[in-house]
Amino acid sequence: MKIRIDSAALLLPLYRAQGALAADAAQVMACVHIAASGGERDPLGGIVVCAGDIDAMMTLNAQCDVIAPGVALVPGKALYSVVKALPPGSVVTLSSDEVTNRMTIEAGRSRYHLNGMAPAEFPLSLFASKADDRHLLCDKSALAGMLSRVMFSVSGETSRPALCGVLIEVKPAGDGQAILSAVTTDGHRLSKVERQVVTADFDRVARKALLHSHGADLLQRICEGADPSVGVSFAGRDIVFASDNARLRVRQIDETFPDYARVIPDDRGDVVLSMPVADLTSAMRRVMALSAGKDVTLKMLASEGTVAMSMSHGFMGDALEEVEAPACTVKRGAIGFNPRYLLDACRALGTDTVQIEASDEFSPCVVTSDEDPGAIYIVMPMRL
């Protein structure tokens, strides 16, 4: 194999592949499989880069000059580091010896050699395209924004695999439109963001998939491209995303996601607090100054037009701050919760104002904003 390619055109697929590579450089799955097709008979030739494992598979395409078709299997992180270090605008020549599996990288006066592996060792069959007609095309910025606003509440407890991912739901909503939702929970809090998206090639059947967090991270990488749309397909146990010369197939978590609708209360109204996010979060951080970096219970006592926040640390002392909240209405008042969870929700909302609603000190705390009616966050209370 021998190709000639602009460094920027090569860097993009290599960057996207980084998250899919195994950590151990000695493993086959720490390598990228590069297949070059074309040559003199096919001036539109290019390369196909494959990286990943049985849980997440990325296939990436790039146009280049193919001098000699062929395949190569080389360490992905090393190749990315070399190309990234080259001066912008460099023209890179990659050539691989089919006998030694050694790759030569040339750009200007720079020359590198990478020790590769036999391409036959790579499980290329995992990356074979599977035809599937259950497909929708939606706005990429909407999907990427949803993921960025729910990922913080994915659980890290591997003993509860159903909580270690993102639930993606699609429901029909009128001609050429669908409701796309992303939901996460770690058992102490819940995040849900939904958007109405314009769709194409959608069979108007409601579907859902439980995407593990690693797959969601890879999806965010392919959402960084210039293509404004992303295709989403539900193919059996897999969910497939395609955009900007990249294709990602993710194996779903084989668990049942909790019935999150039961956690979202219908009646939220005894304590209703509406105020600027900046005022609320800055006051909370001041009260948390004595927490010594540990999780503590923050007590919020709401009254008409005022919110008092207090915290007590057994060794350090205690703190109290009152904040004006003209839009606050309350029938009964004190709520305790982990302040870090509320700060995370406010940060994820990304709005100027926030509404906090709760029925009583034992009920879930609902965090929303009129500026984004499609986003809702639930924070479970802590006993005072």
Long-range contacts (C-beta under 8 A, 24 or more apart in sequence): 1-34, 1-36, 1-68, 1-69, 1-70, 1-71, 1-72, 1-94, 1-95, 1-96, 1-98, 2-36, 2-66, 2-67, 2-68, 2-70, 2-93, 2-94, 2-95, 2-96, 3-36, 3-47, 3-64, 3-65, 3-66, 3-67, 3-93, 3-94, 3-95, 4-64, 4-65, 4-67, 4-91, 4-92, 4-93, 5-47, 5-62, 5-64, 5-65, 5-91, 5-92, 5-94, 6-64, 6-89, 6-90, 6-91, 6-92, 7-83, 7-86, 7-87, 7-88, 7-89, 7-90, 7-91, 7-92, 7-107, 8-88, 8-89, 9-62, 9-63, 9-64, 10-62, 10-64, 10-83, 10-92, 10-94, 11-80, 11-83, 11-84, 12-60, 12-62, 12-225, 13-47, 13-49, 13-60, 13-61, 13-62, 13-245, 13-246, 14-49, 14-76, 14-79, 14-80, 14-83, 15-80, 15-221, 16-58, 16-60, 16-218, 16-221, 16-222, 16-246, 17-49, 17-51, 17-52, 17-58, 17-60, 17-76, 17-80, 18-76, 18-77, 18-80, 19-214, 19-217, 19-218, 19-221, 20-51, 20-52, 20-53, 20-56, 20-57, 20-58, 20-218, 21-51, 21-52, 21-76, 21-77, 22-53, 25-75, 25-77, 25-78, 28-73, 28-117, 28-121, 28-122, 28-123, 29-53, 30-75, 30-76, 30-77, 31-73, 31-74, 31-75, 31-76, 31-116, 31-117, 31-122, 32-73, 32-74, 32-75, 32-76, 32-79, 33-71, 33-72, 33-73, 33-119, 33-122, 33-124, 34-71, 34-72, 34-73, 34-74, 34-94, 34-96, 35-70, 35-71, 36-64, 36-66, 36-68, 36-69, 36-70, 36-71, 37-66, 37-69, 38-66, 38-69, 39-66, 39-67, 39-68, 39-69, 42-66, 45-69, 50-122, 50-124, 50-127, 51-76, 52-126, 52-127, 52-218, 53-126, 54-126, 54-251, 55-212, 55-214, 55-215, 55-250, 55-251, 56-212, 56-214, 56-215, 56-218, 56-248, 56-249, 56-250, 56-251, 57-126, 57-127, 57-248, 57-249, 57-250, 58-218, 58-222, 58-246, 58-247, 58-248, 59-127, 59-129, 59-246, 59-247, 59-248, 59-249, 60-245, 60-246, 60-247, 61-245, 61-246, 62-245, 67-95, 68-95, 70-96, 70-98, 71-96, 71-119, 72-96, 72-101, 72-103, 72-116, 72-119, 73-101, 73-116, 73-117, 73-118, 73-119, 73-121, 73-122, 74-103, 74-114, 74-115, 74-116, 74-117, 75-114, 75-115, 75-116, 78-114, 79-103, 79-105, 79-114, 82-112, 82-114, 86-110, 127-249, 129-247, 130-235, 130-238, 130-240, 130-249, 132-233, 132-234, 132-235, 132-240, 133-201, 133-203, 134-203, 134-205, 134-207, 134-233, 134-234, 134-235, 135-201, 135-202, 135-203, 135-231, 135-232, 135-233, 136-170, 136-178, 136-197, 136-199, 136-200, 136-201, 136-202, 136-231, 136-232, 136-233, 137-199, 137-200, 137-201, 137-202, 137-229, 137-230, 137-231, 137-232, 138-178, 138-180, 138-197, 138-198, 138-199, 138-229, 138-230, 138-232, 139-195, 139-197, 139-198, 139-228, 139-229, 139-230, 140-223, 140-225, 140-227, 140-228, 140-229, 140-230, 140-243, 141-223, 141-228, 142-180, 142-195, 142-197, 143-180, 143-195, 143-197, 143-219, 143-223, 143-230, 143-232, 144-220, 144-223, 144-224, 145-193, 145-195, 146-180, 146-181, 146-182, 146-193, 146-194, 146-195, 147-182, 147-216, 147-219, 147-220, 147-223, 148-220, 148-348, 149-182, 149-191, 149-193, 149-348, 149-349, 149-350, 149-375, 150-182, 150-183, 150-184, 150-191, 150-192, 150-193, 150-348, 151-184, 151-213, 151-216, 152-184, 152-191, 152-344, 152-347, 152-348, 153-184, 153-185, 153-186, 153-189, 153-190, 153-191, 153-344, 153-377, 154-184, 154-186, 154-213, 154-216, 155-185, 155-186, 155-187, 156-186, 157-186, 157-187, 160-187, 161-253, 161-255, 162-210, 162-253, 162-255, 162-256, 162-257, 162-258, 163-187, 163-258, 164-212, 164-213, 164-253, 165-210, 165-211, 165-212, 165-213, 165-215, 165-216, 165-253, 165-257, 166-210, 166-211, 166-213, 166-216, 167-208, 167-209, 167-210, 167-211, 167-257, 167-260, 168-208, 168-209, 168-210, 168-211, 168-232, 168-239, 169-206, 169-207, 169-208, 170-202, 170-206, 170-207, 170-208, 170-232, 171-206, 172-202, 172-204, 172-205, 172-206, 176-200, 178-202, 178-204, 183-257, 183-260, 185-258, 185-260, 185-263, 185-378, 188-338, 188-341, 188-379, 188-380, 189-341, 189-344, 189-345, 189-377, 189-378, 189-379, 189-380, 190-260, 190-263, 190-264, 190-377, 190-378, 191-345, 191-348, 191-376, 191-377, 191-378, 192-260, 192-264, 192-375, 192-376, 192-377, 193-374, 193-375, 193-376, 194-374, 194-375, 195-374, 196-374, 207-234, 208-257, 209-234, 209-239, 209-252, 210-252, 210-253, 210-255, 210-257, 211-239, 211-250, 211-252, 211-253, 212-250, 212-251, 212-252, 212-253, 215-239, 215-248, 215-250, 215-251, 218-248, 218-250, 219-248, 219-250, 222-246, 222-248, 263-364, 263-378, 264-364, 264-366, 264-376, 264-378, 265-359, 265-363, 265-364, 265-366, 267-359, 268-357, 268-358, 268-359, 268-366, 269-357, 269-359, 270-330, 270-331, 270-332, 270-358, 270-359, 270-360, 271-302, 271-329, 271-330, 271-331, 271-332, 271-333, 271-335, 271-356, 271-357, 271-358, 271-359, 271-360, 272-328, 272-329, 272-330, 272-355, 272-356, 272-357, 273-302, 273-307, 273-325, 273-327, 273-328, 273-330, 273-355, 273-356, 273-357, 274-325, 274-327, 274-328, 274-353, 274-354, 274-355, 274-356, 275-307, 275-323, 275-325, 275-327, 275-328, 275-353, 275-354, 276-352, 276-353, 276-354, 277-346, 277-349, 277-351, 277-352, 277-353, 277-354, 278-352, 279-323, 279-324, 280-307, 280-323, 280-346, 280-354, 281-343, 281-346, 281-347, 283-309, 283-321, 283-323, 284-309, 284-339, 284-342, 284-343, 285-343, 286-319, 286-321, 287-311, 287-319, 287-320, 287-321, 287-339, 288-319, 288-339, 289-319, 290-316, 290-317, 290-318, 290-319, 291-316, 292-316, 295-338, 295-340, 296-338, 296-339, 297-336, 297-337, 297-338, 297-382, 297-383, 297-384, 298-336, 298-337, 298-338, 298-339, 298-342, 299-334, 299-335, 299-336, 299-384, 300-334, 300-335, 300-336, 300-337, 301-333, 301-334, 302-328, 302-330, 302-333, 302-335, 303-328, 303-330, 303-333, 304-328, 304-329, 304-330, 311-339, 332-360, 334-361, 334-384, 335-361, 335-365, 335-381, 336-361, 336-381, 336-382, 336-383, 336-384, 337-365, 337-379, 337-380, 337-381, 337-382, 338-379, 338-382, 341-379, 342-367, 342-379, 345-377, 345-379, 348-375, 348-377, 349-375, 349-377
